[in-house]
Amino acid sequence: FPYTTLFRSGTAGKDIIKMTARHVYKVFSKNKFSKKNVGWIVNKNDFFNGNHNVSVAFYSIYDNNSRLSKSAVYVRPEGLYVTIAFKGTYYEAAEKIIAKLRKFMKANRLEPGSDIFVIPLKNHWLTDNTDEYINKIILQVRNIQ
């Protein structure tokens, strides 16, 4: 299940670092953190309109053994999703990935149906080489009528 921590409008810098630390502390033990990744959520309108570097929340996948408040648990709705995995950092690859997603959605008569979930699969915990990073984007889509 994804566990989310929403950002307040205008949150930046050290406050985001503190929020990340609190988020991680609630979800993972100190021994398991390096094997779990914290993803982030980007507003779908921001993502497709040139503001893909602004997150609205963190999220982590956790198991049922975690003791989390039910209000912070988010279950993605059923439906059709597009998923794309890519090498490199999200920030360096985002514009190319957005172009690929737009092309795919246009060819298949789809439009964004949800905010964008970004999850690092291989990041700084596993390699020092950013070219070896692997990230995944998950986006719910719906048919254009």
C-alpha positions in Angstrom: 0.0 0.0 0.0 1.3 3.5 -0.7 1.7 5.7 2.4 1.7 9.5 1.6 2.9 12.6 3.2 1.4 15.7 1.5 3.4 19.0 1.2 1.9 22.3 2.3 1.9 25.0 -0.3 5.2 26.8 -0.3 7.2 24.1 1.5 10.8 24.2 0.5 14.4 23.5 1.5 15.0 22.2 5.0 11.3 21.8 5.7 11.2 19.2 2.9 14.2 17.4 4.3 12.5 17.3 7.7 9.2 16.0 6.2 11.2 13.3 4.4 12.8 12.2 7.6 9.5 12.1 9.5 7.9 10.2 6.6 10.7 7.6 6.5 10.7 7.2 10.3 7.0 6.3 10.3 7.3 3.7 7.5 10.7 1.9 7.9 12.9 0.7 10.6 16.5 1.9 10.5 17.6 -1.5 9.2 15.2 -1.6 6.3 15.3 1.9 4.9 18.2 1.4 2.4 16.2 -1.4 0.8 13.0 0.7 0.4 12.6 3.8 -1.7 10.6 6.9 -1.2 8.8 8.1 -4.3 7.1 11.4 -5.0 3.9 12.6 -6.6 3.7 15.4 -9.2 0.5 17.1 -10.1 -0.6 16.0 -13.5 -1.2 19.5 -14.8 2.2 20.7 -13.6 3.9 17.6 -15.0 2.6 18.1 -18.5 2.9 21.9 -18.5 6.6 22.3 -17.9 6.6 22.3 -14.1 7.6 18.7 -13.5 10.1 19.4 -10.7 7.5 20.4 -8.1 6.2 17.5 -5.9 3.0 17.6 -4.0 3.7 14.6 -1.8 6.1 11.7 -0.9 5.0 8.2 -0.9 6.4 4.8 0.2 5.2 1.3 -0.4 4.9 -0.6 2.9 3.6 -3.9 4.1 0.7 -4.6 6.4 3.1 -4.8 9.4 3.6 -1.1 9.5 1.6 0.9 12.1 0.4 3.8 10.1 -2.6 6.1 10.3 -5.3 5.0 7.9 -5.8 8.6 6.8 -2.4 8.7 5.2 -2.8 5.4 3.3 -3.7 5.8 -0.4 -4.9 3.1 -2.6 -4.7 3.9 -6.3 -8.0 3.4 -8.0 -8.6 0.5 -10.4 -8.3 1.4 -14.1 -5.9 1.7 -16.9 -2.3 2.8 -16.1 0.7 3.7 -18.2 4.0 2.8 -16.6 7.4 3.8 -18.0 10.8 2.9 -16.5 14.0 4.7 -17.6 17.7 5.0 -16.7 19.2 8.1 -15.3 17.8 10.7 -12.9 14.2 11.8 -13.1 15.3 15.5 -13.3 17.5 14.9 -16.3 15.1 12.5 -18.1 11.8 14.2 -17.3 11.3 16.2 -20.5 12.1 13.2 -22.8 9.8 11.0 -20.8 7.0 13.6 -20.9 7.4 13.7 -24.7 7.2 9.9 -25.0 4.1 9.8 -22.7 2.4 12.5 -24.8 3.2 10.7 -28.0 1.9 7.4 -26.6 -1.2 8.9 -25.2 -2.0 10.8 -28.4 -1.5 7.6 -30.6 -3.8 5.7 -28.3 -6.4 8.4 -27.7 -5.7 8.6 -23.9 -5.4 11.5 -21.5 -4.0 11.8 -18.0 -6.4 10.6 -15.3 -4.3 11.0 -12.2 -1.3 12.7 -10.7 2.1 11.2 -11.6 3.8 8.7 -9.2 7.6 8.6 -9.5 9.5 5.8 -7.8 13.2 5.3 -7.9 14.0 1.6 -8.4 17.8 2.0 -8.2 19.2 5.2 -6.7 21.9 6.6 -4.5 21.4 3.9 -2.0 22.5 1.3 -4.6 25.0 3.1 -6.8 27.1 6.3 -7.0 26.7 6.4 -10.8 23.6 8.5 -11.7 23.7 6.9 -15.2 22.8 3.6 -13.5 19.8 5.0 -11.7 16.5 3.4 -12.7 13.2 5.2 -12.1 9.6 4.4 -12.9 6.6 6.7 -13.6 3.1 5.5 -13.0 0.1 7.4 -14.5 -3.5 6.5 -14.6 -5.0 7.3 -18.0 -8.5 7.3 -19.5 -9.8 7.1 -23.0 -10.6 10.3 -24.8 -14.3 10.3 -25.9 
